Amino acid sequence: MPQKFQKRLKLGLWVILPLLLISFISRGLSNNYPDLESGTYQLNAIGAANTLLKGNIFFQQDEVISSKGRLLSTLKLNFEDNENSGELPIQFLISVDTDKQTISTGKYNISRYISGFMNNFDGVFGYANLSMLGEKPFFTRKGELVITEYSRDLVSGTLDVILEDVHGESLHLQGSFSALND
């Protein structure tokens, strides 16, 4: 082989090999959520509580008319507590103006300031009222909820949100869910 070709081949390998390694590593890191059974969730809680939260989850869809006459499409994700069945310690609400978009797969950012739930609320709002933390509710402050699969019977995805109580104490929830229609 000519020496010029060998040098180019070596240079190409030094450029391509790191890119391939980074590609494989990033794929492994981005898929660090476990595969879940339909109707379950698994969330890591860090901050006010350091624990793994697991349980059943279901969703509800609805269309409502705002006080300004706009049609809103809503999706509620209801996380049940396995220890206290029937309780909903965590809930997220996605609301979108149907004139602008529909709820489907994609990324939904937390709405920090909400003037009213039915008053043109657009975005994601959530709360956590975990029995292990007493009677103080935590409300979403920032983060995102990603829907990776959306159908009439199943909504799956991941979330990475920070919630805060009235005293400024925070709770970071991160994990995945696979919700069944209620």
C-alpha positions in Angstrom: 0.0 0.0 0.0 1.2 3.5 -0.7 2.4 5.4 2.4 0.1 8.3 1.7 -2.9 5.9 1.7 -1.8 4.3 5.0 -1.5 7.7 6.7 -5.0 8.7 5.6 -6.4 5.4 6.7 -4.8 5.8 10.2 -6.1 9.4 10.5 -9.6 8.2 9.4 -9.6 5.5 12.1 -8.5 7.9 14.8 -11.5 10.1 13.8 -14.1 7.4 13.3 -13.3 5.2 16.2 -13.9 7.8 19.0 -17.2 8.8 17.3 -18.4 5.2 17.2 -17.4 4.7 20.9 -19.3 7.9 21.9 -22.3 6.8 19.9 -22.5 3.4 21.7 -21.9 5.0 25.1 -24.6 7.7 24.7 -27.1 5.1 23.5 -26.5 3.0 26.6 -26.8 6.1 28.9 -30.0 7.4 27.3 -31.8 4.1 27.7 -31.1 3.6 31.4 -34.8 3.3 32.3 -36.1 -0.2 32.8 -38.7 -1.8 30.6 -41.9 -1.7 32.5 -45.0 -3.8 32.6 -48.1 -2.0 31.2 -49.8 -0.1 34.0 -46.7 0.5 36.2 -44.2 3.1 37.0 -40.7 3.3 38.6 -39.4 6.7 39.8 -36.2 7.6 41.7 -36.9 10.3 44.3 -34.0 12.4 45.5 -34.1 15.3 47.9 -36.9 15.5 50.5 -37.1 11.7 50.2 -34.4 9.4 48.8 -36.2 6.3 47.7 -37.5 4.2 44.7 -41.2 4.7 44.0 -43.1 1.9 42.3 -46.7 1.3 41.7 -49.6 1.3 39.3 -50.4 4.1 36.9 -53.4 4.9 34.8 -54.4 7.9 32.6 -57.5 9.8 31.7 -58.2 11.9 28.6 -60.7 14.6 28.4 -61.6 17.7 26.4 -62.9 20.8 28.3 -63.8 24.3 27.3 -61.9 27.1 29.1 -63.5 30.2 30.6 -62.5 32.0 27.4 -64.3 29.5 25.2 -61.2 27.6 24.0 -61.2 23.8 23.6 -58.5 22.2 25.7 -57.3 18.6 25.4 -56.1 17.2 28.7 -54.3 14.1 29.8 -54.0 13.1 33.5 -51.4 10.7 34.7 -52.4 9.2 38.0 -49.7 7.4 40.0 -51.1 5.1 42.6 -49.3 4.1 45.9 -48.9 0.4 46.2 -48.8 0.6 50.0 -52.0 2.6 50.3 -54.0 1.4 47.3 -56.5 3.8 46.0 -54.4 6.9 47.0 -53.0 9.0 44.3 -49.8 10.5 45.8 -48.5 11.8 42.4 -50.5 13.3 39.5 -49.5 15.1 36.3 -51.8 17.1 34.1 -50.9 17.9 30.5 -53.2 20.5 28.9 -53.0 21.8 25.3 -55.0 24.2 23.3 -56.5 22.0 20.5 -56.2 24.9 18.0 -52.4 24.9 18.4 -51.6 21.2 18.9 -52.8 17.8 20.1 -51.5 15.6 22.8 -49.2 13.0 21.3 -45.6 11.7 21.5 -43.1 14.4 22.3 -41.6 16.5 25.1 -43.8 18.6 27.4 -42.2 21.2 29.6 -43.4 22.1 33.1 -45.4 25.3 33.3 -44.0 27.3 36.2 -46.7 29.9 36.5 -50.3 28.9 36.1 -53.1 31.5 36.4 -55.8 28.9 36.6 -56.3 25.3 35.6 -59.1 25.9 33.2 -58.1 29.5 32.3 -56.0 28.7 29.2 -53.6 26.5 31.1 -51.2 25.2 28.5 -48.3 22.8 29.5 -47.6 20.4 32.3 -48.5 20.7 36.0 -48.0 18.1 38.7 -47.9 17.5 42.4 -46.7 14.9 44.8 -48.3 14.3 48.2 -46.2 11.3 49.5 -47.3 9.9 52.9 -43.6 9.4 53.9 -43.2 13.2 53.8 -46.2 14.0 56.0 -49.0 16.3 54.8 -47.0 18.8 52.8 -47.7 18.7 49.1 -44.9 19.3 46.5 -45.8 21.1 43.3 -43.9 21.1 40.0 -41.3 23.8 39.5 -39.3 22.7 36.5 -38.5 19.7 34.3 -40.1 17.8 31.5 -42.3 14.9 30.8 -41.6 12.9 27.6 -44.3 10.7 26.0 -42.6 8.0 23.9 -45.7 6.0 23.1 -49.3 7.3 22.8 -52.4 5.4 21.9 -56.0 5.1 23.0 -55.0 2.3 25.5 -51.5 3.1 26.6 -49.3 6.2 27.3 -45.6 5.5 28.0 -42.7 7.7 28.6 -40.2 9.3 31.0 -40.2 12.2 33.4 -37.5 14.3 35.0 -39.0 16.9 37.2 -38.3 19.0 40.3 -41.1 19.6 42.7 -41.0 22.1 45.6 -43.1 22.6 48.8 -44.1 26.0 50.2 -40.9 26.1 52.4 -38.6 25.7 49.3 -37.7 22.0 50.0 -37.3 20.2 46.7 -38.0 16.7 45.5 -36.5 15.4 42.2 -38.4 12.7 40.5 -36.9 10.8 37.6 -38.0 7.6 35.9 -40.4 6.0 33.5 -44.0 5.0 33.3 -46.4 2.9 31.2 -49.9 4.0 31.9 -53.1 2.2 31.0 -56.4 3.9 30.1 -58.7 4.2 33.1 
